[in-house]
Amino acid sequence: MSARAVKIGIIGGSGLDDPDILEDRTERFVDTPFGKPSDALILGKIKDVDCVLLARHGRLHSLTPSSVNYRANIWALKDEGCSHLIVTTACGSLREDVHPGDIVLIDQFIDRTTKRAQTFYDGAPCSPPGVCHIPMAEPFCSRTREVLLEVIKGLGVSVHPRGTVLTIEGPRFSSRAESQMFRAWGADVINMTTVPEVVLAKEAGLCYASIAMATDYDCWKEHEEAVCVDNVLKTMKENANKASSILLTVIPRIAQMDWETTLAANRAMAQSSVMLPKH
């Protein structure tokens, strides 16, 4: 795949969806077989690389984590020609050594959601035919994560090269008992949006990587203020310029690489995971 063929979708989480990082911006409102995405797709360039930005919760942050139309979001970005999705997400830290302000390049998830459509293949009239049993041993794109790690280290930002995210339904935060249980399960950070986004990106055959930015210690840590919206927003504001610097540096780097083999393998996995109905 040539550099021209790489197109980067950016899904911005809470406070991390600033369109000013894109040059030559245009907006496009689109529809999908699964309804409308969270907001307009903002098309533009980062250092001559085609990018598409989407605010996960809408630009006015009007969508709860459970009411985000994840299927429409991923479908729209794939339909727009994206080969990669680099997403940002705010998260709570479940580990002493993951400090607020740190970045975790998550490589595994635990799913505690209950209300969300997790597949494009659900038998509805708008869905593609068949049932998709997508493998999820490696949910995130390891090559994209490697490039991110190199860039983030180069920027001097505190980064953890891997970690397990636990995604809760929300919109409430965890009880202390839940927070302690999630720690015992081996989760490193907690958020409300990675699942089903990463699952759907895998079904779509896209390279998906997440920049998880710790904002707080959830509520497990004694002598530490329990998570609240005010503190999260304060840390997010401090983190926003880190996210912008990372995206502005990593996207041209990705575009210089050859992704043909990786993307072909992704597509092959997605296609071979679909069991078509017998006629």
PLY file of the C-alpha trace (Angstrom):
ply
format ascii 1.0
element vertex 279
property float x
property float y
property float z
element edge 278
property int vertex1
property int vertex2
end_header
0.00 0.00 0.00
1.46 3.36 -0.95
1.59 6.31 1.40
-1.21 7.90 -0.61
-3.51 4.97 0.13
-3.20 5.28 3.91
-6.05 7.25 5.41
-6.22 7.75 9.16
-9.47 7.88 11.07
-9.24 9.68 14.40
-11.95 9.08 16.99
-11.66 11.72 19.67
-12.75 10.95 23.21
-13.86 13.38 25.91
-11.92 16.63 25.47
-9.66 15.01 22.86
-11.48 15.81 19.63
-9.99 19.17 18.60
-10.52 19.68 14.84
-7.77 22.33 14.72
-5.14 19.62 14.24
-6.44 19.17 10.67
-5.57 21.43 7.74
-7.93 22.13 4.81
-10.95 20.99 6.82
-14.32 20.15 5.34
-17.33 18.59 7.05
-19.50 15.79 5.79
-22.70 14.55 7.42
-23.23 10.93 6.40
-25.70 8.12 6.97
-24.97 4.40 7.28
-27.05 1.19 7.26
-26.88 1.44 11.07
-28.00 5.06 11.34
-26.07 8.28 11.77
-22.60 8.53 13.34
-22.00 10.62 16.46
-21.38 13.80 14.43
-20.14 15.08 11.09
-16.99 13.53 9.68
-14.33 16.23 9.58
-12.06 15.61 6.61
-8.64 17.20 6.35
-4.91 16.58 6.33
-2.09 16.25 8.82
1.19 16.97 6.99
-0.31 15.86 3.66
-1.82 12.67 5.06
-5.58 12.30 4.56
-7.40 12.10 7.90
-10.99 11.88 9.08
-11.87 13.10 12.57
-15.00 12.04 14.45
-16.03 13.18 17.93
-17.10 9.98 19.70
-19.61 11.70 21.98
-20.58 14.39 19.47
-18.92 17.80 19.39
-21.19 19.03 22.18
-20.50 15.89 24.24
-24.20 15.08 24.14
-23.97 11.28 23.82
-23.53 8.96 26.80
-21.08 6.07 26.35
-24.02 3.66 25.94
-25.85 5.80 23.38
-22.87 6.26 21.04
-23.72 4.57 17.74
-20.46 2.62 17.53
-21.52 0.63 14.47
-22.41 3.77 12.51
-19.13 5.41 13.55
-16.91 2.53 12.42
-18.96 1.91 9.26
-18.77 5.58 8.27
-15.00 5.75 8.78
-14.41 2.56 6.80
-16.76 3.79 4.07
-14.73 7.01 3.92
-11.70 4.87 3.05
-9.87 4.80 6.38
-7.21 2.10 6.71
-6.33 2.95 10.33
-8.17 4.15 13.38
-6.20 5.96 16.06
-8.47 6.79 18.95
-8.14 8.62 22.22
-9.91 7.71 25.43
-9.95 9.04 28.97
-9.54 6.32 31.57
-9.16 5.75 35.29
-6.00 4.11 36.61
-6.30 0.85 38.54
-2.55 0.66 39.21
-0.26 2.56 41.56
2.31 3.10 38.81
-0.14 4.44 36.21
-0.32 8.08 37.28
-2.89 10.65 36.16
-1.43 12.19 32.99
0.24 8.93 31.90
-0.57 7.27 28.59
-1.28 3.55 28.33
-1.10 1.82 24.93
-3.72 -0.76 25.77
-3.35 -4.19 24.17
-6.14 -6.16 25.90
-9.66 -5.54 27.19
-12.18 -6.99 29.62
-15.79 -6.31 28.66
-18.31 -5.37 31.34
-20.82 -3.71 29.01
-24.34 -5.09 28.70
-26.36 -2.94 26.27
-24.26 -2.53 23.13
-24.40 -4.06 19.67
-20.99 -5.67 19.15
-21.26 -6.92 15.57
-22.30 -5.71 12.14
-23.67 -9.19 11.43
-26.78 -9.34 13.61
-29.33 -10.65 11.08
-31.11 -7.30 10.70
-32.21 -6.29 7.17
-29.43 -3.65 7.04
-26.69 -6.06 8.11
-24.30 -7.97 5.86
-25.23 -11.67 5.54
-23.89 -14.30 7.90
-22.60 -14.50 11.45
-19.16 -13.15 12.33
-17.06 -14.95 14.96
-14.15 -12.52 14.94
-11.01 -13.69 16.81
-10.15 -11.32 19.64
-6.90 -12.73 21.07
-5.08 -9.61 19.79
-7.73 -6.88 19.70
-5.41 -3.95 18.87
-3.02 -3.48 15.95
0.46 -4.30 17.27
2.29 -2.48 14.44
0.36 0.74 15.00
0.98 0.44 18.74
4.72 0.03 18.12
4.85 3.23 16.07
2.85 5.06 18.74
5.22 3.84 21.46
8.28 5.05 19.58
6.71 8.47 18.95
5.43 8.94 22.50
8.80 8.02 23.99
10.44 10.46 21.59
8.14 13.22 22.84
9.21 12.52 26.43
5.69 11.67 27.58
5.22 9.06 30.31
3.90 5.93 28.57
3.11 2.33 29.48
3.71 0.08 26.44
0.80 -2.25 27.21
-2.15 -2.64 29.53
-5.56 -4.19 29.96
-8.56 -1.86 29.86
-11.81 -2.80 31.53
-14.81 -1.20 29.82
-17.87 -0.61 32.01
-21.32 0.33 30.79
-21.42 3.69 32.56
-22.33 6.48 32.66
-21.84 6.10 36.41
-18.38 5.51 37.83
-17.55 2.30 39.73
-18.30 1.50 43.32
-15.21 0.97 45.48
-15.98 -2.76 45.66
-16.14 -2.95 41.86
-12.91 -0.97 41.52
-11.11 -3.38 43.87
-12.55 -6.37 42.01
-11.38 -5.04 38.63
-7.88 -4.64 40.08
-7.99 -8.24 41.29
-8.97 -9.31 37.75
-5.75 -7.80 36.41
-7.14 -4.70 34.70
-4.78 -1.73 34.52
-7.18 1.04 33.47
-10.94 1.51 33.26
-13.12 3.36 30.74
-16.56 3.32 29.12
-15.93 3.21 25.36
-13.26 0.76 24.12
-15.84 -2.02 23.77
-17.45 -2.41 21.25
-15.38 0.09 19.23
-12.29 -2.14 19.01
-14.40 -5.22 18.19
-16.19 -3.50 15.32
-12.91 -2.13 13.94
-11.59 -5.71 13.88
-14.71 -6.88 12.01
-14.14 -4.03 9.55
-10.53 -5.11 8.93
-9.01 -1.84 10.16
-5.76 -1.21 12.06
-7.04 0.06 15.42
-4.94 1.50 18.25
-5.95 3.47 21.31
-4.15 6.21 23.21
-5.60 5.77 26.71
-4.94 8.78 28.93
-5.22 8.29 32.68
-7.14 11.07 34.41
-7.64 9.70 37.95
-7.32 6.67 40.24
-10.97 5.63 39.92
-12.02 5.11 43.58
-9.91 2.18 44.80
-7.00 4.21 46.17
-7.17 5.22 49.81
-6.10 8.77 50.72
-6.74 9.78 47.11
-9.83 11.76 46.08
-12.39 9.49 44.40
-13.01 10.14 40.70
-15.30 13.08 39.87
-16.11 14.97 36.70
-14.28 18.18 37.73
-10.96 16.44 38.27
-11.32 14.36 35.11
-11.95 17.49 33.01
-8.96 19.27 34.57
-6.59 16.39 33.71
-8.16 16.00 30.26
-7.40 19.63 29.51
-3.77 19.06 30.45
-3.71 15.88 28.36
-5.28 17.39 25.24
-2.07 19.01 23.99
-0.20 15.71 24.53
-2.77 13.94 22.35
-2.42 16.58 19.62
1.40 16.34 19.64
1.25 12.55 19.40
-1.20 12.59 16.48
0.71 15.27 14.59
3.91 13.23 14.90
2.66 9.67 14.49
0.37 10.11 11.49
3.10 11.15 8.99
5.24 8.28 10.35
2.46 5.75 9.71
1.94 7.11 6.20
5.60 6.46 5.32
5.30 2.74 6.15
4.14 -0.11 3.94
0.86 -1.50 5.31
-0.20 -3.70 2.42
0.56 -7.03 4.13
-0.96 -5.96 7.46
-4.17 -4.69 5.91
-4.49 -7.75 3.65
-4.15 -9.99 6.74
-6.79 -7.92 8.57
-9.20 -8.21 5.65
-8.58 -11.94 5.31
-9.24 -12.50 9.02
-12.45 -10.46 8.88
-13.70 -12.34 5.79
-12.81 -15.81 7.06
-14.61 -15.13 10.37
-18.02 -14.87 8.67
-20.15 -18.01 8.50
-22.59 -17.52 5.64
-26.10 -18.97 5.83
-26.63 -22.30 4.04
-28.93 -22.20 1.04
0 1
1 2
2 3
3 4
4 5
5 6
6 7
7 8
8 9
9 10
10 11
11 12
12 13
13 14
14 15
15 16
16 17
17 18
18 19
19 20
20 21
21 22
22 23
23 24
24 25
25 26
26 27
27 28
28 29
29 30
30 31
31 32
32 33
33 34
34 35
35 36
36 37
37 38
38 39
39 40
40 41
41 42
42 43
43 44
44 45
45 46
46 47
47 48
48 49
49 50
50 51
51 52
52 53
53 54
54 55
55 56
56 57
57 58
58 59
59 60
60 61
61 62
62 63
63 64
64 65
65 66
66 67
67 68
68 69
69 70
70 71
71 72
72 73
73 74
74 75
75 76
76 77
77 78
78 79
79 80
80 81
81 82
82 83
83 84
84 85
85 86
86 87
87 88
88 89
89 90
90 91
91 92
92 93
93 94
94 95
95 96
96 97
97 98
98 99
99 100
100 101
101 102
102 103
103 104
104 105
105 106
106 107
107 108
108 109
109 110
110 111
111 112
112 113
113 114
114 115
115 116
116 117
117 118
118 119
119 120
120 121
121 122
122 123
123 124
124 125
125 126
126 127
127 128
128 129
129 130
130 131
131 132
132 133
133 134
134 135
135 136
136 137
137 138
138 139
139 140
140 141
141 142
142 143
143 144
144 145
145 146
146 147
147 148
148 149
149 150
150 151
151 152
152 153
153 154
154 155
155 156
156 157
157 158
158 159
159 160
160 161
161 162
162 163
163 164
164 165
165 166
166 167
167 168
168 169
169 170
170 171
171 172
172 173
173 174
174 175
175 176
176 177
177 178
178 179
179 180
180 181
181 182
182 183
183 184
184 185
185 186
186 187
187 188
188 189
189 190
190 191
191 192
192 193
193 194
194 195
195 196
196 197
197 198
198 199
199 200
200 201
201 202
202 203
203 204
204 205
205 206
206 207
207 208
208 209
209 210
210 211
211 212
212 213
213 214
214 215
215 216
216 217
217 218
218 219
219 220
220 221
221 222
222 223
223 224
224 225
225 226
226 227
227 228
228 229
229 230
230 231
231 232
232 233
233 234
234 235
235 236
236 237
237 238
238 239
239 240
240 241
241 242
242 243
243 244
244 245
245 246
246 247
247 248
248 249
249 250
250 251
251 252
252 253
253 254
254 255
255 256
256 257
257 258
258 259
259 260
260 261
261 262
262 263
263 264
264 265
265 266
266 267
267 268
268 269
269 270
270 271
271 272
272 273
273 274
274 275
275 276
276 277
277 278
